[in-house]
């Protein structure tokens, strides 16, 4: 999926900057620069997508839109939104990629939480 997702997003007109292969790699990249949106699975080795979301948005005045793209059941995913930082849940499954593209468009057009 890490190889396929960037191609799908690029075909939809988005510029994919970085793809992390581990949580550690993601945390280093997220500490080094700002991103317009972050897409993460929820089930990760050593932490979960919500942990990464909170790491990204723990910096004052930094409210990066975040998309959890996962096969985990929605009722098993525990998300505590950071004030002002948008978080969207997209379930992997039938029609997942069009839903993901729509979620990226939504945060690109409306990055702040209402």
MOJO-V561569 format. One record per residue. N is the residue number from 1. SS is DSSP state (A for helix, B for strand, O for the rest). Layout:
n = (N | N)
ss = (SS | SS)
This chain:
n = (1 | 2 | 3 | 4 | 5 | 6 | 7 | 8 | 9 | 10 | 11 | 12 | 13 | 14 | 15 | 16 | 17 | 18 | 19 | 20 | 21 | 22 | 23 | 24 | 25 | 26 | 27 | 28 | 29 | 30 | 31 | 32 | 33 | 34 | 35 | 36 | 37 | 38 | 39 | 40 | 41 | 42 | 43 | 44 | 45 | 46 | 47 | 48 | 49 | 50 | 51 | 52 | 53 | 54 | 55 | 56 | 57 | 58 | 59 | 60 | 61 | 62 | 63 | 64 | 65 | 66 | 67 | 68 | 69 | 70 | 71 | 72 | 73 | 74 | 75 | 76 | 77 | 78 | 79 | 80 | 81 | 82 | 83 | 84 | 85 | 86 | 87 | 88 | 89 | 90 | 91 | 92 | 93 | 94 | 95 | 96 | 97 | 98 | 99 | 100 | 101 | 102 | 103 | 104 | 105 | 106 | 107 | 108 | 109 | 110 | 111 | 112 | 113 | 114)
ss = (O | A | A | A | A | A | A | A | A | A | A | O | O | O | O | O | O | O | O | O | O | O | A | A | A | A | A | A | A | A | A | A | O | O | O | O | B | B | B | B | O | O | B | O | O | O | O | B | A | A | A | A | A | A | A | A | O | O | O | O | O | O | O | O | B | B | B | B | B | B | O | O | O | A | A | A | O | O | O | O | O | O | O | O | B | O | B | B | B | B | B | O | O | O | O | A | A | A | A | A | A | A | A | A | A | A | A | A | A | O | O | B | O | O)
